[in-house]
Amino acid sequence: MRSKAVALAGLVSIVILLLGIRAFLDPLAASASFGLPMHTDPETASARIYGARNALLGAVALVFAMRGMLQPL
Protein backbone atom coordinates (compact mmCIF):
# COMPACT_ATOMS: atom_id res chain seq x y z
CA MET A 1 0.00 0.00 0.00
CA ARG A 2 2.86 2.37 0.80
CA SER A 3 4.40 1.99 -2.66
CA LYS A 4 1.08 2.90 -4.29
CA ALA A 5 0.86 6.02 -2.15
CA VAL A 6 4.41 7.03 -3.01
CA ALA A 7 3.74 6.44 -6.72
CA LEU A 8 0.55 8.51 -6.58
CA ALA A 9 2.30 11.30 -4.69
CA GLY A 10 5.09 11.27 -7.26
CA LEU A 11 2.63 11.43 -10.15
CA VAL A 12 0.65 14.29 -8.63
CA SER A 13 3.82 16.24 -7.86
CA ILE A 14 5.02 15.81 -11.46
CA VAL A 15 1.68 17.15 -12.73
CA ILE A 16 1.88 20.15 -10.39
CA LEU A 17 5.47 20.77 -11.47
CA LEU A 18 4.55 20.65 -15.16
CA LEU A 19 1.55 22.96 -14.69
CA GLY A 20 3.78 25.41 -12.84
CA ILE A 21 6.45 25.36 -15.53
CA ARG A 22 3.83 25.88 -18.23
CA ALA A 23 2.27 28.82 -16.39
CA PHE A 24 5.70 30.37 -15.81
CA LEU A 25 6.95 29.94 -19.38
CA ASP A 26 3.70 30.65 -21.26
CA PRO A 27 1.40 32.65 -18.97
CA LEU A 28 -0.92 33.74 -21.80
CA ALA A 29 -1.88 30.17 -22.69
CA ALA A 30 -2.04 29.14 -19.04
CA SER A 31 -4.34 32.01 -18.13
CA ALA A 32 -6.59 31.20 -21.11
CA SER A 33 -6.82 27.58 -19.94
CA PHE A 34 -7.86 28.86 -16.49
CA GLY A 35 -10.75 30.67 -18.18
CA LEU A 36 -9.27 34.11 -17.58
CA PRO A 37 -7.51 35.14 -20.79
CA MET A 38 -4.87 37.83 -20.36
CA HIS A 39 -3.45 39.81 -23.24
CA THR A 40 -0.61 42.01 -22.00
CA ASP A 41 2.60 41.21 -20.19
CA PRO A 42 1.74 43.12 -16.97
CA GLU A 43 -1.55 41.20 -16.71
CA THR A 44 0.32 37.89 -16.67
CA ALA A 45 2.26 38.66 -13.49
CA SER A 46 -0.19 36.66 -11.37
CA ALA A 47 0.06 33.69 -13.74
CA ARG A 48 3.87 33.81 -13.55
CA ILE A 49 3.75 33.96 -9.75
CA TYR A 50 1.32 31.02 -9.73
CA GLY A 51 3.64 29.12 -12.05
CA ALA A 52 6.74 29.75 -9.97
CA ARG A 53 4.93 28.74 -6.77
CA ASN A 54 3.53 25.54 -8.27
CA ALA A 55 6.88 24.59 -9.81
CA LEU A 56 8.55 24.98 -6.41
CA LEU A 57 5.83 23.06 -4.56
CA GLY A 58 5.84 20.31 -7.18
CA ALA A 59 9.62 19.96 -6.99
CA VAL A 60 9.59 19.78 -3.18
CA ALA A 61 6.77 17.23 -3.20
CA LEU A 62 8.61 15.17 -5.81
CA VAL A 63 11.72 15.08 -3.63
CA PHE A 64 9.62 13.94 -0.67
CA ALA A 65 7.92 11.26 -2.78
CA MET A 66 11.21 10.00 -4.23
CA ARG A 67 12.63 9.64 -0.72
CA GLY A 68 9.49 7.88 0.45
CA MET A 69 8.75 10.58 3.01
CA LEU A 70 4.95 10.49 3.16
CA GLN A 71 4.61 12.29 6.49
CA PRO A 72 5.43 15.76 5.04
CA LEU A 73 3.07 15.15 2.10
C-alpha positions in Angstrom: 0.0 0.0 0.0 2.9 2.4 0.8 4.4 2.0 -2.7 1.1 2.9 -4.3 0.9 6.0 -2.1 4.4 7.0 -3.0 3.7 6.4 -6.7 0.5 8.5 -6.6 2.3 11.3 -4.7 5.1 11.3 -7.3 2.6 11.4 -10.2 0.7 14.3 -8.6 3.8 16.2 -7.9 5.0 15.8 -11.5 1.7 17.1 -12.7 1.9 20.1 -10.4 5.5 20.8 -11.5 4.6 20.6 -15.2 1.6 23.0 -14.7 3.8 25.4 -12.8 6.5 25.4 -15.5 3.8 25.9 -18.2 2.3 28.8 -16.4 5.7 30.4 -15.8 6.9 29.9 -19.4 3.7 30.7 -21.3 1.4 32.7 -19.0 -0.9 33.7 -21.8 -1.9 30.2 -22.7 -2.0 29.1 -19.0 -4.3 32.0 -18.1 -6.6 31.2 -21.1 -6.8 27.6 -19.9 -7.9 28.9 -16.5 -10.8 30.7 -18.2 -9.3 34.1 -17.6 -7.5 35.1 -20.8 -4.9 37.8 -20.4 -3.4 39.8 -23.2 -0.6 42.0 -22.0 2.6 41.2 -20.2 1.7 43.1 -17.0 -1.5 41.2 -16.7 0.3 37.9 -16.7 2.3 38.7 -13.5 -0.2 36.7 -11.4 0.1 33.7 -13.7 3.9 33.8 -13.5 3.8 34.0 -9.7 1.3 31.0 -9.7 3.6 29.1 -12.1 6.7 29.7 -10.0 4.9 28.7 -6.8 3.5 25.5 -8.3 6.9 24.6 -9.8 8.6 25.0 -6.4 5.8 23.1 -4.6 5.8 20.3 -7.2 9.6 20.0 -7.0 9.6 19.8 -3.2 6.8 17.2 -3.2 8.6 15.2 -5.8 11.7 15.1 -3.6 9.6 13.9 -0.7 7.9 11.3 -2.8 11.2 10.0 -4.2 12.6 9.6 -0.7 9.5 7.9 0.5 8.7 10.6 3.0 5.0 10.5 3.2 4.6 12.3 6.5 5.4 15.8 5.0 3.1 15.2 2.1 
